[in-house]
């Protein structure tokens, strides 16, 4: 699985709408509204690099209100928290 972190600069008047639209895209697992130099951070998880290009350029880039993006591809995961949570769905504490 390829994981990418996408920093999104959005039109201020459309930040909530952009966040919701990006969150609904195939390949996007999470979207966060954040403080700092960008407005949103999205996590993309796909199987192939070609899929990542489609998600970022063809989908996120075409959401109305996205002004610019920076994409960082993750090389190594050092936390298993997300994986543990995914496999724990439906299990009781």
N, C-alpha and C positions, 0 to 999 in steps of 0.2 A: 504494500500500500504506500502510495506517495502522499505525503502531507505537505501542504504549502500554507504559508501565512500571508494573507493579502491585506495590505494597509490601503484603506480607501479614503480619499478626500472627496467629500460630497458637497453638493449645493446645500447651504445651511437651511434653506427653506424646505428641503426634502429629506433630511437625514432620517427621520423615522420611516418614511416610505421606502427610501433606498435600502435601509436595513432589512425591512420586511421582505422586499422583493428579492434581495440577495439571499436571504435565509431560505427562501422557497426554491432556489435553484438546485437542480440535481448536482451532486458533487460538493455542495456546501454543507458542512455539519454544524457550524456555529457562526454567529455574528455577534460582535460586541460593540456597543457604543462606548467610546473611551475619551479620556482627556489627553491632551498633548497636541502633537503636530498633525495628527490625522483624526478623522471623525469616526471611522469604523474599522474594526479588524475582523476579517472573516477567515475561518479555517476551511480549507478545501482538502478533501481526501478522495483520491482517485486511484485506479489501478495502473494506468499507463501515463507516460508523459504527454502523449497525444491528447488524452482526456483532460489533462491539466490545461493545456493550451486552449482547448474548447471552452472549459469552464471560465477561465480568466478572460481571455480575449473576446470570445464569442458570446458569453453570457453576462458576466459582471460588467464588462466594458460597455455593453449596450443598454444597461439599466439607466433610465432617465434620471439625471441628477448626479451620476458618477463623473467627477471632474478629472481625477487621476488615480493611479494605483501604483503600488510597489509590491512585488511578489517575492517572497523568500521561500525557497524549497528546503525543507528539513532533511538533514542527512541522517541524524541519529536521535532516537527518542531515549531520554534518560528517566522518564517517569512512566510507570505502568498504570497510573491512576485511571486514565480513560479506558484502557483495555479491561481492567478489573471491573469497572462500572458497567461496561457493555455486556460482559459475560454474567453479571449478577442480576440482570433484568429478570424479574419474576421470582427471585429468591427472597426468602424472608431473612431479616437480621437475626 
